[in-house]
Amino acid sequence: MSGPTAQGAAKAAGREIPYAFGYQVPDEFIRLPEPTESEGWHEALATLMPDADEEQLASAGAQMRASLPGLAAGSGDTVVLTAMCLGTEDVEGDERLSMGLLAVTVRPSTHRDRLLAAEAIFQAEQRKLFAREGRLQELNFPLGKGVQGRQDILIAAKLPAGPGVMSTSLRLLTLPAGMAAAAGVEDPTGAAATIRPTLPVAALQLIVPAPRDYCVYVTISTPSLFLLDSYSGRLAHIGRTFTFNPSQEHDG
């Protein structure tokens, strides 16, 4: 799925901050309508879940519309895109469920220097992810350096669009009941999926400071932990294709 240049305005402190950037999303992600809209949900979910019946599609749509605002955006974020991947992938000869939620959001910032902003974000994320950990393993790649703990990875990356910060962490997420049931996801306790199971989820995130005034957050959440490398590759693809509007580029 191509991501044409996203343009709009994020609100901060009573003022609008313009944003403009472009990116490409892997084709397996299906764009989801706005939660406040009623049109387009049936078509999107029918594409994601071709074997679901009308009742399951309606239930999944209602659950997704109720849950997406909390899943896709943090406090003060402007949502640009939400999309979902749902299907199967081959894992050592076995077909395994592949489910991922993608969110692209914009958050206002007061920075004027992208490198300094990325360094500040890296330090803040490191404190948040590794506050209770002891010694960390250092990582050194051709296009990035970072640290790794027991469950989390943090990398300062060099992207074509400029500096960025990538992270992978584990957390718990409560799946919408309709989506979990239609996808055949069972609760870890063995109960029916309709009770909204809480599952371990990998959260992969890329943060890219714009030339000024805002940062873009690209987040993929997936309960398919055995496909972590596959989803990491998808996030890396988005990062490689990410561009800011040249008219907004200036020193910084």
C-alpha positions, 0 to 999 in steps of 0.5 A: 500500500503506497502512502502518499504524502500526508499533509495536515496540521497537528494541534499544540498549545492552541495553535496548528503545526503543519506537517507533510511527509511521505512513506510506503506501507507493505501491501499486506496492510489494509487501511482502516477507516476513521473510527468516527466513520461508518462507511468502509468498515465492512469492506476493509474487514471483509478483505482482512477476514474473508471467511467471517460471516456478517455477524462476525464482521459487524462485531469486529467492526464495532470493537475496532471502532471502539478500541482504535483511538486508544490503540493507535494514538498517545496523548496529544497525537494526531492520527494519520493512518491506521492499517491492519495485516491479518493472515498467515505466514510460513514459519518453518513449514507451518502456517501461523497466524500473522496479525499486526496493527499499524499506526502512523501518528504526528506529535508536536515538538519544539525542536529545531535540530533533528539530530538533537531531537533524536538524541533526546528521544533516544535518552528518554526511551532508554530511561523508560524501557530500561529503568529497572535493568542493570547492564545492557548489551551494546548494539552496533550496526552499519546504520544504527547503534543502540542497546538491548535488554532482556525484552527490549531493543533501542536503536538510534538509526540513520534513515534516508530522511534523517535521524530516527529512533527505533525500538522493540518492546513487549507489553500486554494488549487486550484484543477487540473481542470480535476481531479475536473471535473472527481471527480464531485467536484463543484466550491463553486461559482456554476460554472463548475469544469473545471474552477479550483476551489479553495477549503478549504483544510486541510493539515496534516503533519508529520515531522520526523528527521532522525538520522542525515542530513535530515528530512522526511515530510509526508503530506496529503492534503484533501478538505474532511474536514468532514473526518478530523479524518479519514485522521488523522488516516491514517497519524498516521498509517504511523507514527506508521509504520515509521522506519529508516534503522538500519545501519543509527541509532546512538546516537542523 
